[in-house]
Amino acid sequence: MQVCPRQRGVSIIEILVALAVLSVGIYGAAELLVTARHSAVIADRKVRASGLAQLKFEELRAAGPALAGAWASAERAGDGSVRWPKDGPQPVAQDTRFAWRAIVRPGADGPAHLTVEVFESGRESPLMARISGWALATASAGGGS
């Protein structure tokens, strides 16, 4: 039995092409893992920021009647809202990697609309979390009618 001279084995060109295809596939998989890790880190930050925003919102909502005088005397923006605290975003006590600010739109004789925004400390962009709702902003307790 004679061996045909053209069927002696795999050429160096075929090996190089196979290695190139394999390296492109491995690079794509590695890039996918890096992107997934980055997305998971951002998602974790947003979940933490949402929890901190909810915590600060509840804290301000509970303190609404006590803060009503400060909100009423504070400087208002063109739309009638009050930025709180007036010195700008403040670090969150529970996690100083984040800062918060509130936007209060006091009602005439009723509840105020309260929005709490949470950012990464030192940056106001991108916004990491925002919680909005109503808070009592008067010192009087509501009675029945």
TIMARLO-754142 format. One record per residue (C-alpha): residue in three letters; x, z, y. Coordinates in nm, 2 decimals, decimal comma, m for minus. Layout:
! TIMARLO-754142
> ALA; X; Z; Y
...
This chain:
! TIMARLO-754142
> MET; 0,00; 0,00; 0,00
> GLN; 0,14; m0,10; 0,33
> VAL; 0,08; 0,08; 0,66
> CYS; m0,02; m0,14; 0,95
> PRO; 0,24; m0,09; 1,23
> ARG; m0,04; m0,03; 1,49
> GLN; m0,18; 0,27; 1,31
> ARG; 0,11; 0,51; 1,32
> GLY; m0,05; 0,80; 1,51
> VAL; m0,16; 0,92; 1,85
> SER; 0,03; 0,78; 2,14
> ILE; 0,16; 0,98; 2,43
> ILE; m0,08; 0,81; 2,67
> GLU; m0,38; 0,93; 2,46
> ILE; m0,25; 1,28; 2,46
> LEU; m0,20; 1,28; 2,84
> VAL; m0,56; 1,15; 2,89
> ALA; m0,70; 1,41; 2,66
> LEU; m0,51; 1,69; 2,84
> ALA; m0,63; 1,56; 3,18
> VAL; m1,00; 1,56; 3,06
> LEU; m0,95; 1,91; 2,92
> SER; m0,79; 2,05; 3,24
> VAL; m1,07; 1,91; 3,45
> GLY; m1,32; 2,09; 3,23
> ILE; m1,13; 2,42; 3,24
> TYR; m1,10; 2,40; 3,62
> GLY; m1,48; 2,34; 3,65
> ALA; m1,55; 2,65; 3,43
> ALA; m1,31; 2,86; 3,63
> GLU; m1,46; 2,75; 3,96
> LEU; m1,81; 2,84; 3,83
> LEU; m1,69; 3,19; 3,74
> VAL; m1,54; 3,24; 4,08
> THR; m1,86; 3,13; 4,25
> ALA; m2,07; 3,35; 4,03
> ARG; m1,86; 3,65; 4,11
> HIS; m1,88; 3,58; 4,48
> SER; m2,26; 3,55; 4,46
> ALA; m2,29; 3,88; 4,27
> VAL; m2,08; 4,06; 4,54
> ILE; m2,31; 3,92; 4,82
> ALA; m2,62; 4,02; 4,62
> ASP; m2,49; 4,37; 4,57
> ARG; m2,42; 4,41; 4,95
> LYS; m2,77; 4,28; 5,03
> VAL; m2,93; 4,52; 4,79
> ARG; m2,73; 4,81; 4,94
> ALA; m2,82; 4,70; 5,29
> SER; m3,19; 4,68; 5,20
> GLY; m3,19; 5,03; 5,07
> LEU; m3,01; 5,16; 5,38
> ALA; m3,25; 4,97; 5,60
> GLN; m3,55; 5,13; 5,42
> LEU; m3,39; 5,47; 5,45
> LYS; m3,32; 5,44; 5,82
> PHE; m3,67; 5,29; 5,88
> GLU; m3,83; 5,60; 5,71
> GLU; m3,61; 5,83; 5,91
> LEU; m3,71; 5,67; 6,24
> ARG; m4,07; 5,65; 6,14
> ALA; m4,07; 6,02; 6,06
> ALA; m3,90; 6,10; 6,39
> GLY; m4,12; 5,85; 6,59
> PRO; m4,32; 6,11; 6,78
> ALA; m4,00; 6,30; 6,87
> LEU; m3,83; 5,98; 6,99
> ALA; m4,14; 5,85; 7,18
> GLY; m4,01; 5,99; 7,51
> ALA; m3,67; 5,82; 7,47
> TRP; m3,84; 5,49; 7,37
> ALA; m4,07; 5,51; 7,67
> SER; m3,79; 5,57; 7,92
> ALA; m3,55; 5,32; 7,77
> GLU; m3,46; 4,99; 7,93
> ARG; m3,68; 4,72; 7,79
> ALA; m3,60; 4,36; 7,71
> GLY; m3,79; 4,07; 7,85
> ASP; m4,04; 4,08; 7,57
> GLY; m4,11; 4,46; 7,62
> SER; m3,91; 4,57; 7,32
> VAL; m3,65; 4,85; 7,32
> ARG; m3,32; 4,81; 7,14
> TRP; m3,22; 5,14; 6,98
> PRO; m2,97; 5,29; 6,99
> LYS; m2,89; 5,16; 7,34
> ASP; m2,52; 5,15; 7,27
> GLY; m2,56; 4,88; 7,01
> PRO; m2,55; 4,90; 6,63
> GLN; m2,43; 5,23; 6,49
> PRO; m2,26; 5,30; 6,15
> VAL; m2,50; 5,41; 5,88
> ALA; m2,41; 5,77; 5,78
> GLN; m2,46; 5,71; 5,41
> ASP; m2,23; 5,40; 5,39
> THR; m2,01; 5,32; 5,69
> ARG; m1,95; 4,97; 5,58
> PHE; m2,29; 4,89; 5,73
> ALA; m2,43; 4,93; 6,08
> TRP; m2,79; 4,95; 6,19
> ARG; m3,00; 4,90; 6,50
> ALA; m3,37; 4,92; 6,56
> ILE; m3,60; 4,71; 6,78
> VAL; m3,91; 4,91; 6,89
> ARG; m4,21; 4,75; 7,05
> PRO; m4,41; 5,05; 7,17
> GLY; m4,79; 5,02; 7,17
> ALA; m5,00; 5,11; 7,47
> ASP; m5,18; 5,40; 7,31
> GLY; m5,11; 5,36; 6,94
> PRO; m4,83; 5,30; 6,69
> ALA; m4,52; 5,11; 6,78
> HIS; m4,39; 4,82; 6,58
> LEU; m4,05; 4,92; 6,44
> THR; m3,79; 4,68; 6,30
> VAL; m3,46; 4,81; 6,15
> GLU; m3,18; 4,56; 6,10
> VAL; m2,86; 4,63; 5,90
> PHE; m2,54; 4,44; 5,93
> GLU; m2,19; 4,47; 5,80
> SER; m1,99; 4,70; 6,03
> GLY; m1,82; 4,52; 6,31
> ARG; m2,03; 4,20; 6,27
> GLU; m2,39; 4,13; 6,38
> SER; m2,40; 3,82; 6,18
> PRO; m2,51; 3,76; 5,91
> LEU; m2,80; 3,99; 5,90
> MET; m2,79; 4,17; 5,57
> ALA; m3,14; 4,33; 5,57
> ARG; m3,45; 4,37; 5,80
> ILE; m3,74; 4,61; 5,75
> SER; m4,04; 4,61; 5,98
> GLY; m4,35; 4,82; 6,00
> TRP; m4,56; 5,05; 6,22
> ALA; m4,46; 5,40; 6,34
> LEU; m4,64; 5,66; 6,55
> ALA; m4,47; 5,66; 6,89
> THR; m4,68; 5,92; 7,06
> ALA; m4,64; 6,29; 7,06
> SER; m5,01; 6,35; 7,00
> ALA; m5,14; 6,37; 6,65
> GLY; m5,43; 6,13; 6,58
> GLY; m5,77; 6,29; 6,54
> GLY; m6,07; 6,16; 6,37
> SER; m6,36; 5,99; 6,55
